Amino acid sequence: MSRDDYLAMLGIADGDPDAIGQLVELAAEHGDMEELRHLADAGSKDAADQLVELAEHGVGLVCMER
């Protein structure tokens, strides 16, 4: 899901002061590692915390076999 899709679902504008927190929450609910990484790269500590939490539960980890 794209950032714009999440914003539309939430009914908020990108510049809304609550946008980042709500985006983190929604992306975490959907297990959207890509969006959480994007938000963490942009400086969101909450997104980074969610990535750690999801990783601890094995969400988003890829097992590669040889």
N, C-alpha and C positions, 0 to 999 in steps of 0.2 A: 504494500500500500504506500502511496506517496505522501509526502508531507502535506500537500494540498488536500488530498483525500481525508487525512486525519483532521485537518483544520475545518474542512467542510462538515465532517461528522460531528465535530464539537460545536460548530456554529460560531467560530471565533476567527478574528483576523490575525494575520501573522504578527502584527505589531502589538497585539494585546499583551499586557504585562503578565497575564496568567497562561499565555500560550505555551511556553516551554514546559512548565509543570504539567499541564494537561496533556501535551504531546508525549512527554515521558511516560505518564500513567497509561495512556492509551496504547502506546507502542509496547510497553511492558505486558499489558494484558493480551496483546496479540503475539507476543514473542518475537517482535520485529527487531531483530538484532541490528540490521542495517540502519534503521532510523535511530535506534539507541546509540549506535556508534557515531552517527552523524551529530547527534545532539551532544554526546560526550566530547567529540572533537571540537565542538563549538564552545565548550567550557561548562557544560551542565554536569555538576557533581552528582545530581540525582540520577542522571542517565548512566553515568559511570558506575554508580552503586547498583543500579538495576542490572547492568551487564554482568557485574561480579556475582550478583545473586542468581541470575539465570544460569551463568556458567557453573556455579556450585551445584545447581540442580540438573546439570547436563543438557540444558536447552541450548540449541544452536551449535552444539559440538558435532563435528563431522568425524566419523570413523573411516579411516582410509585403510583398505586392505591391499596387500601386495600380492 
